[in-house]
Amino acid sequence: MTAETDPAEGRRMPLSRERVLRAAVTLADDGGVQALTMRRVAETLGVEAMSLYRHVANKDDLLDGLVDIVFGEIDLPSDGSDWKSAMRRRAISARDVLTRHRWATTLMESRATPGPATLRHHDAVLGILRAAGFSIESAAHAFSVLDSYIYGFALQETSLPFGSTDELTEVAESILGRVRPDEYPHLTEFVAQHAMKPGYDFGDEYAYGLDLILDGLERVTSLGIHPAE
């Protein structure tokens, strides 16, 4: 088999690289990258595994394609945008995309054969920074610190033992129930008076930290300071 039937119209839908990659993204979203095999992707599409090799060369090519799809979903800063608002919008969008594709964080910068969407993304970010007056070196510094924060926060979120306010409350109450308040006074204070307060959302920390970074980059740039140059 080389095509899947469209149940709505009863037609045979031609297989393409895009459809193969989209099917693989869905599998990865459901079970992580470890769930990806050529056979499982083929089964999802209702074709034989050998049919996939007309569109993806091998598993590495498949992973390269997945990363390119993820980068393609991140909002690109447009030419002429204010650099600070553009970098903020890009960072917020990146976190949203990595939340949808929790498997992607560790792959995003690990591939040696980036696709066109990946290259466009990096070129656009550098272009905005350069147009704003960042030197090549300071643009590299800014790119590095922003990506370290974006990917680091995404990794932290995926490893947290809670995914909702109710789950956070359960974890916090469990921790407080095992220790005396005077044994770890600062941690007890943090949990009781901050993390367990109504409306607390760990995700709100992201915007706070992001704005600190952007404000810092704005200060050093406006003062003409270029660290490590």
C-alpha positions as CSV (number, residue, x, y, z in Angstrom):
1,M,0.0,0.0,0.0
2,T,1.2,3.5,-0.8
3,A,-1.8,5.6,0.1
4,E,-4.4,6.0,2.8
5,T,-8.1,6.3,2.2
6,D,-9.8,9.5,3.1
7,P,-12.8,8.2,5.1
8,A,-14.8,11.4,4.4
9,E,-14.6,11.1,0.6
10,G,-13.5,7.5,0.0
11,R,-10.5,8.6,-2.0
12,R,-6.9,7.3,-1.8
13,M,-4.8,10.1,-0.3
14,P,-1.2,10.2,-1.8
15,L,1.6,9.6,0.6
16,S,4.0,12.5,1.0
17,R,6.9,13.6,3.2
18,E,4.6,16.0,5.0
19,R,2.0,13.4,5.8
20,V,4.7,11.0,7.0
21,L,6.2,13.6,9.3
22,R,2.8,14.7,10.7
23,A,2.0,11.1,11.5
24,A,5.3,10.8,13.3
25,V,4.7,14.0,15.3
26,T,1.3,12.6,16.5
27,L,3.0,9.4,17.6
28,A,5.8,11.3,19.4
29,D,3.2,13.5,21.1
30,D,1.4,10.4,22.3
31,G,4.3,8.3,23.4
32,G,7.6,10.2,23.1
33,V,10.4,9.8,20.5
34,Q,11.0,6.3,21.9
35,A,7.6,5.3,20.5
36,L,8.7,6.1,17.0
37,T,9.5,3.3,14.6
38,M,9.1,3.3,10.8
39,R,6.7,0.4,11.2
40,R,4.5,2.3,13.7
41,V,4.4,5.4,11.5
42,A,3.5,3.2,8.5
43,E,0.7,1.5,10.5
44,T,-0.7,4.9,11.5
45,L,-0.9,5.8,7.8
46,G,-2.2,2.5,6.7
47,V,0.7,1.7,4.4
48,E,3.6,-0.7,4.3
49,A,6.8,0.4,6.0
50,M,8.8,0.3,2.8
51,S,6.5,2.9,1.3
52,L,7.9,5.5,3.8
53,Y,11.4,5.3,2.4
54,R,10.3,7.1,-0.7
55,H,9.8,10.1,1.5
56,V,12.2,9.8,4.4
57,A,15.6,8.2,3.9
58,N,15.8,6.6,7.4
59,K,15.1,7.2,11.1
60,D,17.6,10.1,11.3
61,D,15.9,11.8,8.4
62,L,12.6,11.3,10.1
63,L,13.9,13.0,13.3
64,D,15.4,15.9,11.3
65,G,12.0,16.4,9.7
66,L,10.2,16.4,13.1
67,V,12.5,19.0,14.4
68,D,11.9,21.1,11.3
69,I,8.1,20.9,11.8
70,V,8.5,22.0,15.4
71,F,10.7,25.0,14.4
72,G,8.1,25.8,11.8
73,E,5.4,26.2,14.4
74,I,7.3,28.8,16.4
75,D,6.3,32.4,15.5
76,L,9.1,34.0,13.6
77,P,10.0,37.7,14.4
78,S,9.3,39.7,11.3
79,D,11.6,42.2,9.7
80,G,11.2,45.7,11.2
81,S,9.9,44.4,14.5
82,D,11.1,45.9,17.7
83,W,13.8,43.4,18.8
84,K,12.7,43.2,22.4
85,S,9.0,42.5,21.7
86,A,10.0,40.2,18.8
87,M,12.3,38.1,21.1
88,R,9.6,38.0,23.7
89,R,6.9,36.9,21.3
90,R,9.3,34.2,19.9
91,A,10.1,32.9,23.3
92,I,6.5,32.7,24.4
93,S,5.6,30.9,21.2
94,A,8.5,28.5,21.6
95,R,7.3,27.6,25.1
96,D,3.8,27.0,23.8
97,V,5.1,24.8,21.0
98,L,7.4,22.8,23.4
99,T,4.5,22.3,25.7
100,R,2.5,20.7,22.8
101,H,5.5,18.6,21.8
102,R,7.2,17.7,25.1
103,W,9.5,15.3,23.4
104,A,11.1,18.0,21.2
105,T,13.1,19.9,23.7
106,T,16.1,17.6,23.8
107,L,16.1,17.3,20.0
108,M,15.8,20.9,18.9
109,E,19.5,21.8,18.8
110,S,20.9,18.2,18.5
111,R,20.4,17.6,14.8
112,A,23.3,17.9,12.4
113,T,21.2,18.3,9.3
114,P,18.8,21.2,9.9
115,G,15.8,21.7,7.6
116,P,14.6,24.9,5.9
117,A,12.3,25.9,8.7
118,T,15.0,25.5,11.3
119,L,17.4,27.6,9.2
120,R,14.8,30.3,8.6
121,H,14.1,30.5,12.3
122,H,17.7,30.9,13.3
123,D,18.4,33.4,10.5
124,A,15.4,35.5,11.4
125,V,16.3,35.7,15.1
126,L,19.9,36.7,14.2
127,G,18.6,39.2,11.7
128,I,16.4,41.0,14.2
129,L,19.2,41.3,16.7
130,R,21.7,42.5,14.1
131,A,19.2,45.1,12.7
132,A,18.7,46.3,16.3
133,G,22.4,47.2,16.6
134,F,23.7,44.0,18.3
135,S,27.2,43.1,17.1
136,I,27.8,39.6,15.8
137,E,29.3,38.7,19.2
138,S,26.5,40.2,21.3
139,A,23.8,38.7,19.0
140,A,25.4,35.3,19.7
141,H,25.4,36.0,23.4
142,A,21.7,37.0,23.3
143,F,20.7,34.0,21.2
144,S,22.6,31.7,23.6
145,V,21.1,33.0,26.8
146,L,17.6,33.2,25.4
147,D,17.7,29.6,24.1
148,S,19.3,28.3,27.3
149,Y,16.4,29.8,29.2
150,I,13.7,28.6,26.8
151,Y,14.9,25.0,26.6
152,G,15.9,24.9,30.3
153,F,12.5,26.0,31.4
154,A,10.8,23.6,29.1
155,L,12.9,20.7,30.4
156,Q,12.1,21.8,34.0
157,E,8.4,21.8,33.3
158,T,8.5,18.3,31.7
159,S,10.2,16.9,34.8
160,L,8.0,18.5,37.5
161,P,6.0,16.0,39.6
162,F,2.8,17.9,39.0
163,G,0.9,19.2,36.0
164,S,-1.9,21.2,37.6
165,T,-2.6,23.4,40.6
166,D,-4.4,20.5,42.4
167,E,-1.4,18.2,41.8
168,L,1.0,20.9,43.0
169,T,-1.1,21.2,46.2
170,E,-0.9,17.5,46.8
171,V,2.8,17.4,46.3
172,A,3.3,20.5,48.6
173,E,1.1,19.0,51.3
174,S,3.0,15.7,51.1
175,I,6.3,17.5,51.6
176,L,5.1,19.6,54.5
177,G,3.6,16.6,56.1
178,R,6.9,14.8,56.3
179,V,9.0,17.6,57.9
180,R,8.8,19.9,60.9
181,P,8.3,23.6,60.0
182,D,11.4,24.6,61.9
183,E,13.5,22.0,60.1
184,Y,13.4,23.7,56.7
185,P,11.9,27.1,57.6
186,H,12.6,28.9,54.3
187,L,11.3,26.0,52.2
188,T,8.2,25.8,54.4
189,E,7.6,29.5,54.1
190,F,8.0,29.3,50.3
191,V,5.5,26.4,49.9
192,A,3.0,27.7,52.4
193,Q,3.0,31.4,51.5
194,H,3.7,31.2,47.8
195,A,3.4,27.9,46.0
196,M,0.1,26.9,47.7
197,K,-1.5,30.3,47.4
198,P,-4.7,30.4,45.3
199,G,-3.9,31.2,41.7
200,Y,-0.3,30.2,41.8
201,D,0.9,28.8,38.5
202,F,4.5,27.7,38.0
203,G,4.3,28.7,34.4
204,D,4.0,32.3,35.4
205,E,7.6,32.2,36.4
206,Y,8.6,31.9,32.7
207,A,7.5,35.4,31.7
208,Y,9.1,36.9,34.8
209,G,12.5,35.3,34.0
210,L,12.2,36.1,30.3
211,D,11.6,39.8,31.0
212,L,14.6,39.9,33.4
213,I,16.8,38.6,30.6
214,L,15.4,40.9,27.9
215,D,15.7,43.9,30.3
216,G,19.3,43.0,30.9
217,L,20.1,42.6,27.2
218,E,18.4,46.0,26.6
219,R,20.6,47.7,29.2
220,V,23.9,46.3,28.0
221,T,23.0,47.1,24.4
222,S,21.9,50.7,25.2
223,L,25.1,51.3,27.1
224,G,27.2,49.9,24.4
225,I,28.5,47.1,26.7
226,H,29.4,43.9,24.9
227,P,30.5,41.2,27.4
228,A,33.3,38.9,26.5
229,E,34.1,40.7,23.3
